[in-house]
Amino acid sequence: MRYLILSALLISIISCTKNNQDTATIKEIPQDFMQFYKSFHGDSLYQVDHISFPLEGLPSYAKKEELQDGKFFWSKDAWRFQRSIDFEFSDFERVLIPINDFLIEETILHKKDKLAIQRKYIKFGEEWTLIYYSGLNPYAINN
């Protein structure tokens, strides 16, 4: 039931805000999101409490045969704690895109390889929640 409500809410949000997807700097991200982001990557129990399971997404290096009806869902028992990345000293860079005040898309790009991690977060009331996670997968650069 929770998944159906989340899906309906997400579809309505995206349809209302699809034209507002300019790349943002960290300064444009709500302060409460950045506080959430720090807690999310610093505490495994907090992280699991702020994920909407079953979590839609893709496994790393996804293969078609792993997807049922073209979709993949992470279960709570299969979830691995997502630690923070030091973007200053790693081969990754982060792009945070605030779709609106309560929906943020994150893409973590590998600087050398054409690989990316994608996440989507939504704010329910006063709490941020991860609603989509795609592990490290190839991506195409649009020119």
N, C-alpha and C positions, 0 to 999 in steps of 0.2 A: 504494500500500500504506500509506504514512504517513497519507494522508487517511482511509483506512478505520479505522485504529487510533485516530486522533484523534477521529473521529466516534463510534466505539463508546465510547471513554472519556468523551467529553463527554455522551453520552446517559445513561450510568450515573451520572455525577456529578450531572447536573441532576435525574434521577429520585430520587436519594437526598437531595438538599438543597433541593428546590423550596420547602419551607415556611419556609426560613430566609432570606428575601429582604428584610429590613428595610433601609431607607436607612441608610447609615453615614457617619460623618464621617471625615476624613482620618486621625484618631488611631486608628481601628479597622483601617486598612489595614496589612498587614505592612510593616515597615521595608524589607525587601529588595525589595518591590514598588516602593516609592517610589524607591529607588536605580535599579532597572531602568527605571522610567518616565522618569527624568531622562536616563539614557544612551540610551534608545530614541528620544527626541526630540532628542538632541544629536548623533547620529552616524549617518549614512545607512547605512554598512556594518553597524554593530551592529543597526540597525533591520531590515534585510533578513535578517540572520542569525537574528532572533528573530520571524519570521513563518512560519507554516505555509502554504506555497503548494502547490496552489492555495488561496487564501484565500476562504472563503465570506463572502458579504455582499450588499451592494447598491451600485450606483453612485449618485452624487449625483443627485437628482431622477429617480429610477428610473421607467422606463416599462415596462409589461407586456411590450412587444415586445422589450425588452432581456434579459428573463429567459428562460432555456431550462428548460423543465419547472418553472417557478416558482422557479428558483434562479439565482444569479449567483456567479461565482468570479473573483477578482482574480488575474491572472498576475504573475509576478515582473517581466517586462519592461514591464507596464503600470502597475506600482506607482509612485506619486509619494511622495517623502519627506514624512512627517508631522512638521511642526515643532511645537514647544510653543506653547501659547496662554497669554498673560498674563491670567488670569481676573480679576485685580483691575481691569484697565483695558480690558477688551474687552466686547463685547455678549454674551459667552457665560458660562455657569456650568457647572461639572462636578459630576456625581454619581457617586461610586464606591461600588459595592455589593459587599462581599465575600460571595460565596455560601458559601464555606468557605475553608480555609487555602490552597487551590490553584486557585481560580476566582474571578475578579473581573470584574464587568460595569461598564462605564463609559458614561455618557450625557452628552453635551455639548449643552446646550440653548441656543438663541439666546434672549436675554431679551425681545426685542420680537416676533419672528416665531415662528410655530409650526414651527420647524425643529430638527432634532437630528442629531447624529452618534452612532453606537453602536459600541462595541468590546467584545470579550471577550478576556480573557487567562487562560491556564492555566499552571500551574507543573509542568514535567516535571523531576523530580529537583531540581536546584538552579537551573534556568533558567526564567524567565518567557517565554512565547511568545504572540503575538497570533494568535487562532484565528478571529476574526470581525471584519469591518469594514463598516459601513454608512455611506456618505458622507452629506452633508447632505440630509435628506429631511423632508417634512412629518410631523408627529406629532399625535395627538389627545390632549387632556387628559381623563383619566378623573376624573369627579367622584363 
